[in-house]
């Protein structure tokens, strides 16, 4: 979402401009680091290396926290159109990368759910009675499937 290009009617002091410029520079560094981690995560998930992708979570969360803190601090400062335009461009690029990442994660989740449902369905089919009762119909039995357990050992 682009940042509106509004000009404040009150002039910005040189000290505030330096602080805003430094804050913007830090925010851009955080965005760069987040983009790099998200690219790594996307590649790892696409390759099916979910454990390695999970290791990135702590650093990604810390960078996301810093991103929101810096963005909120910068937003609280007086309006600086030149900096806002620069950040708007960076933010659009970042949103595109995040959309790709979310698509890959959603695909991985759907695949995992499909596998689990398939295994559960197969187990239910195997436990279903294969004989007929006195009435000539399969006996009515509560549809309970034993719980599924996974071993993380590969």
Backbone as a ProteinNet text record, in pm:
[ID]
protein_1_A
[PRIMARY]
XXXXXXXXXXXXXXXXXXXXXXXXXXXXXXXXXXXXXXXXXXXXXXXXXXXXXXXXXXXXXXXXXXXXXXXXXXXXXXXXXXXXXXXXXXXXXXXXXXXXXXXXXXXXXXXXXXXXXXXXXXXXXXXXXXXXXXXXXXXXXXXXXXXXXXXXXX
[TERTIARY]
85.1	0	89.9	80.5	166.4	134.9	240.8	225.6	182.6	77.8	34.2	143.4	151.2	253.9	197.9	200.2	148	263.9	250.9	353.4	298.7	375.7	333.7	343.3	251.8	255.3	358.3	409.1	513.3	647.7	749.9	881.2	940.9	1022	1088	1225.5	1261.8	1393.3	1502.3	1624.5	1736.9	1764.6	1748.3	1770.2	1671.1	1546.6	1443.8	1468.1	1514	1542	1653.4	1759.4	1868.7	1817.9	1738	1683.3	1594.3	1510.9	1422.9	1504.7	1609.4	1694.4	1765.9	1815.4	1881.4	1782.4	1664.8	1561.4	1520.1	1509.7	1475.9	1584.6	1709.2	1821.5	1818.6	1790.9	1781.5	1664.6	1552	1434.1	1462.4	1533.1	1568.6	1660.8	1752.7	1839.9	1760.2	1661.4	1575.8	1495.4	1443.5	1368.1	1458.1	1583.5	1676.9	1701.5	1722.4	1747.2	1623.5	1505.6	1381.7	1362	1389	1373.9	1467.5	1589.3	1685.6	1638.9	1592	1544.9	1420.3	1330.8	1208.5	1241.3	1338.1	1381.9	1437.6	1520.8	1577	1466.2	1372.1	1261.6	1179.8	1151.7	1074.4	1146.7	1276.3	1353.9	1357.2	1374.5	1379.8	1245.4	1136.1	1003.5	974.4	1009.4	989.8	1067.2	1186	1270	1226.7	1127.5	1079.1	1166.3	1253.8	1344.6	1284.4	1175.4	1097.3	1170.2	1247.8	1322.7	1421.2	1490.2	1586.3	1513.5	1396	1316.4	1268.9	1235.9	1187	1295.1	1420.5	1530.8	1534.7	1487.7	1489.6	1383	1288.8	1173.5	1212.8	1307.3	1344.5	1400.5	1491.4	1551.3	1446.4	1360	1255.4	1159.5	1124.3	1034.4	1098.8	1225.7	1296.5	1302.6	1332.4	1337	1198.9	1094.8	958.5	922.4	962.4	936.3	1007.6	1133	1208.3	1145.3	1099.9	1037.2	915.3	828	706.5	739.3	837.9	875.8	932.7	1022.5	1081.9	976.4	889.1	785.1	690.4	654	564.9	633.7	761.7	836.7	847.6	875	886.4	751.8	645.1	511.1	473.2	523.2	492.3	564.2	669.6	743.3	663.1	705.3	636.2	653.8	565.4	560.7	683.8	751.6	869.8	847.5	797.9	757.9	869.3	992	1100.2	1128	1130.2	1153.5	1033.5	913.1	791.9	788.9	830.2	833.2	932.3	1049.9	1152.5	1100.6	1040	987.7	869.6	788.4	674.3	722.8	827.3	883.1	937.5	1012.8	1069.6	958	854.8	744.6	669.3	650.6	583.9	665	796.4	882.6	872.8	871.8	863.4	730.1	621.1	489.2	485.1	548	551.7	622.9	735.7	810.8	729.2	662.1	579.2	464.8	405.6	296.8	345.9	463.7	522.2	546.8	603.4	632.2	504.2	400.7	274.3	211.7	226.5	174.2	246.1	378.7	456.7	419.6	405.4	368.3	228.8	135.5	-0.2	-0.4	81.4	91.8	148.8	253.3	313.7	213.2	136	35.2	-71.9	-117.2	-219.7	-168.1	-43.7	14.9	21.5	67.5	78.2	-60.1	-160.1	-295.8	-347	-318.4	-360.5	-297.2	-170.2	-100.8	-161.9	-184.8	-240.6	-382	-463.2	-598.9	-595.1	-501.4	-488.1	-449.1	-354.8	-313	-428.4	-499.5	-613.5	-722.2	-749.8	-849.7	-809.3	-682.8	-633	-643.7	-610.6	-623.4	-769.4	-858.8	-1001.1	-1050.6	-1004.9	-1045.7	-995.4	-873	-815.6	-884.7	-933.3	-997.2	-1145.1	-1201.4	-1343.9	-1366.1	-1477.6	-1504.6	-1524.8	-1478.8	-1487.5	-1583.6	-1669	-1765	-1906.2	-2001.2	-2141.5	-2196.5	-2295.2	-2361.1	-2476.1	-2559.5	-2672.6	-2774.2	-2787.1	-2886.8	-2837.9	-2714.5	-2660.2	-2595.7	-2587.6	-2522.6	-2397.3	-2304.9	-2188.1	-2233.3	-2171.1	-2211.6	-2188.7	-2282.5	-2268.6	-2172.3	-2071.5	-1966.9	-1934.3	-1904.5	-1865.1	-1741	-1741.7	-1630.2	-1518.9	-1450.3	-1335.8	-1209.3	-1123.5	-995.5	-890.3	-799.9	-696.9	-614.4	-561.7	-482	-358.7	-317.1	-199.4	-80	31	153	261.7	343.8	450.7	584.4	680.3	815.1	894	962	1043.4	1179.1	1205.9	1332.7	1325.3	1425	1424.4	1534.1
-116.5	0	123.1	210.2	326.1	424.2	492.4	594.4	722.6	790.3	913.3	1019	1097.8	1200.3	1333	1351.5	1473.8	1557	1686.1	1775.9	1845.2	1841	1903.5	2054.8	2125.3	2271	2328.2	2247.5	2295.9	2243.8	2328.9	2284	2181.7	2091.3	1990.2	2042	2023.9	2070.6	1980.8	2031.8	1955.2	1833.5	1847.6	1736	1623.9	1659.4	1558.8	1491.6	1569.9	1513.3	1409.9	1440.6	1346	1219.7	1236.7	1122	1039.9	1106.7	1037.1	967.2	1033.2	972.7	849.7	860.9	745.3	631.7	666.9	567.7	498.9	576.9	521.1	426.5	465.3	380.6	248.2	257.6	137.1	50.5	113.4	39.6	-30.2	36.9	-25.3	-145	-133.6	-246.2	-364.1	-334.1	-439.2	-505.7	-425.6	-480.4	-571	-527.3	-610	-744.4	-739.4	-862.7	-953.3	-894.1	-972.1	-1035.7	-959.4	-1013.2	-1132.4	-1121.2	-1230.1	-1355.7	-1339	-1454.4	-1515.4	-1431.9	-1483.3	-1555.9	-1505.5	-1576.2	-1713.3	-1717.7	-1845.6	-1941.1	-1890	-1972.7	-2027.2	-1942.1	-1983.5	-2094.7	-2077.8	-2179.6	-2311.2	-2302.6	-2424	-2497.2	-2423.1	-2485.9	-2547	-2477.6	-2533.5	-2663.5	-2670.1	-2790.1	-2897.8	-2867.7	-2965.8	-2977.5	-2882.2	-2885	-2798.6	-2848.1	-2771.5	-2749.5	-2846.1	-2828.4	-2713.5	-2706.4	-2597.7	-2463.2	-2462.7	-2339.7	-2296.6	-2392.7	-2360.6	-2293.9	-2322.4	-2262.2	-2110.6	-2065.7	-1922.8	-1843.7	-1912.1	-1846.4	-1744.4	-1778.8	-1688.2	-1556.5	-1565.8	-1444.7	-1365.1	-1435.2	-1368	-1293.6	-1354.7	-1290.1	-1165.7	-1174.5	-1058.9	-944.6	-977.3	-873.9	-813.4	-895.6	-844.6	-749.9	-785.5	-697.5	-563.4	-568.2	-444.2	-362.9	-431.1	-363.4	-283.8	-348.4	-280.3	-167.9	-187.8	-83.6	37.7	15.1	126.2	195.7	117.7	177.4	263.5	216.8	294.3	422.6	412.6	530.9	632.3	583.7	673	735.1	657.8	708.9	820.7	809.8	909.4	1041.5	1038.7	1161.6	1246	1369.6	1457.2	1403.8	1441.5	1387.8	1429.8	1333.5	1357.4	1290.1	1364.4	1303	1226.7	1277.6	1211.3	1072.8	1066.1	940.1	847.3	902.9	822.5	757.1	829.1	770.9	655.6	675	570.8	446	466.6	354.2	286.9	364.1	307.2	211.6	249.7	162	33.3	47.5	-68.9	-160.1	-97.2	-173.6	-252.7	-193.5	-265.2	-388.3	-372.7	-486.6	-595.1	-550.9	-642.9	-717.4	-648.4	-711.9	-820	-795.2	-894.1	-1020.4	-1002.5	-1116.5	-1191.5	-1117.9	-1181.6	-1260.9	-1209.4	-1280.9	-1413.7	-1413.2	-1536.9	-1634.9	-1585.5	-1668.7	-1729.4	-1649	-1699.1	-1803.3	-1786.3	-1883.6	-2017.2	-2012.3	-2134.8	-2203.5	-2125.7	-2183.4	-2244.7	-2178.2	-2232.1	-2361.9	-2367.9	-2490.1	-2603.6	-2574.1	-2677	-2726.8	-2635.7	-2674.4	-2762.9	-2724.4	-2802.8	-2942.3	-2951.8	-3082.5	-3167.1	-3106.8	-3180.2	-3226.9	-3141.2	-3180.1	-3294.1	-3286.2	-3391.4	-3525	-3521.4	-3645.3	-3703.7	-3618.4	-3665.2	-3720.2	-3650.1	-3699.5	-3832.5	-3844.5	-3969.6	-4085.1	-4060.3	-4165.3	-4201.7	-4101.1	-4127.4	-4205.5	-4170	-4241.7	-4386.1	-4407.5	-4542.9	-4626.3	-4566.9	-4638.6	-4671.9	-4578.8	-4604	-4715.5	-4716.7	-4820.8	-4957.6	-4959.7	-5088	-5141.4	-5052	-5097.9	-5126.2	-5091.6	-5116.5	-5266.6	-5318	-5461.6	-5502.4	-5619.2	-5668.3	-5786.9	-5802.9	-5913.1	-5858.9	-5947.5	-5909.9	-5960	-5890.1	-5931.6	-6027.1	-6055.4	-6147.9	-6099.4	-5968.5	-5913.1	-5906.5	-5945.7	-5938.5	-5805.1	-5721.6	-5590.6	-5585.6	-5495.9	-5482.4	-5438	-5489.8	-5451.1	-5301.5	-5240.4	-5097.8	-5087.3	-5009.9	-4996.5	-4848.3	-4808.2	-4668.4	-4641.6	-4530.1	-4497.9	-4433.4	-4513.2	-4461.4	-4510.9	-4420.8	-4452.1	-4429	-4522.4	-4501.7	-4376.5	-4313.2	-4193.2	-4225.2	-4125.5	-4140	-4083.5	-4155.8	-4101.7	-4099.6	-3998.6	-3979.5	-3989	-4045.6	-4047.4	-3940	-3856.3	-3750.6	-3802.3	-3926.7	-3987.1	-4022.9	-3981.2	-4011.6	-4106
0	0	0	-100.1	-106.2	5.9	47.9	150.8	84	133.4	70.5	76.7	-27.7	-38.6	11.7	143.5	203.4	256.5	247.5	297.9	420.9	527.8	651.7	638.6	702.7	697.2	791.8	885.9	977.2	931.4	931.8	886.7	984.2	930	1011	1049.4	1174.9	1219.7	1163.9	1157	1103.6	1191.4	1322.9	1414.6	1390.5	1369.4	1343.2	1208.5	1111.8	979.8	990.2	1066.8	1084.1	1152.4	1255.5	1326	1232.6	1156.5	1062.5	954.6	907.1	804.7	860.9	983.4	1045.9	1068.9	1114.5	1139.6	1009.2	903	772	724.6	744.8	705.1	782.8	913.1	994.7	948.3	919.5	874.2	741.2	652.4	524	545.7	641.6	675	729.2	812	867	755.4	664.1	550.3	467.1	442.6	365.9	435.1	566.9	642.2	640.7	656.2	651.4	513.8	410	275	253.9	302.6	286.5	360.2	483.3	561.4	496.5	448.2	385.5	255.3	179.6	58.3	94.7	200.6	244.9	287.6	366.3	413.9	296.5	199	82.1	6.6	-13.8	-85.4	-8.1	123.9	204.9	205.7	216.6	217.1	80.8	-25.4	-160.4	-177.2	-114	-124.3	-25.6	58.5	155.1	278.9	301.1	416.4	528	585.7	682	813.7	857.3	982.7	972	859.7	840	832	771	761.8	900	985.1	1120.4	1204.8	1176.8	1252.1	1230	1115.4	1083.1	1158.2	1221	1284.1	1390.4	1476.5	1586.1	1532	1437.9	1379.4	1301.7	1229.7	1152.8	1246	1356.5	1453.2	1512.9	1545.4	1601.8	1500.6	1376.1	1272.2	1248.1	1251.8	1234.3	1348.3	1470.2	1584.5	1565.7	1525.1	1500.5	1387.5	1284	1170.6	1217	1292.5	1337.9	1435.4	1521.5	1616.7	1543.3	1448.7	1373.1	1286.8	1224.9	1139.8	1223.1	1340.6	1427.4	1474.1	1505.9	1550.4	1436.1	1317.6	1202.4	1168.9	1182.1	1154.2	1251.7	1375.3	1477.6	1452.3	1373.2	1341.9	1243.3	1227.7	1132.4	990.9	902.4	766.8	686.7	630.7	547.9	412.4	313.3	186	114	115.8	44	104.3	234.9	303.6	284.1	288.1	271.3	133.5	29.9	-104.6	-112.3	-52.2	-52.2	20.5	135.4	212.2	142.4	73.7	2	-107.2	-178.7	-281.6	-219.9	-111.3	-42.8	10.2	62.7	120.2	13.1	-105	-214.9	-255.9	-265.8	-299.5	-192.2	-67.9	45.2	43.9	12.1	6.2	-101.3	-214.3	-322	-274.6	-207	-154.9	-49.8	37.2	139.9	77.2	-28.6	-95.1	-151.7	-211.8	-263.4	-149.9	-40.4	75.6	132.1	145.9	200	108	-22.2	-117.6	-102.1	-88.5	-71.1	59.8	167	296.5	291.7	224.8	213.2	133.1	29.7	-50.1	33.4	110	195.6	299.2	353.4	451.9	387.3	269.2	200.5	167.4	125.7	95	221.5	331.9	458.1	504.6	494.3	533.6	445.8	317.1	225.1	259.1	295.3	333	460.2	558.4	685.9	665.4	585.9	559.2	483.1	391.2	316.1	406.2	496.3	590.2	682.2	733.3	821.9	748.1	623.5	544	519.3	491.3	468.8	596.2	710.6	837.2	867	838.7	861.5	770.7	647.9	553.7	599.5	651	695.8	821.2	904.7	1028.5	1010.2	895.8	871.5	857	909.3	898.6	752.4	720.3	583	572.4	670.4	670.8	681.3	665.6	677.7	810.8	862.7	986.3	957.1	1056.1	1041	938.7	928.6	837.7	692.9	668.2	532.7	501	600.4	584	670.7	636.6	723.6	863.3	967.2	1101.4	1123.8	1195.2	1227.4	1344.2	1321.9	1423	1435.7	1555.9	1574.8	1490.9	1421.3	1333	1412.5	1487.9	1563	1496.1	1473.8	1413.8	1521.6	1537.4	1639.1	1606.9	1708.1	1684	1599.7	1526.1	1440.9	1515.6	1514.3	1574.3	1468.5	1477.1	1381.2	1452	1385.7	1437.5	1366.2	1440.8	1380.2	1336.1	1366	1326	1177.8	1102.8	959.3	924.4
[MASK]
++++++++++++++++++++++++++++++++++++++++++++++++++++++++++++++++++++++++++++++++++++++++++++++++++++++++++++++++++++++++++++++++++++++++++++++++++++++++++

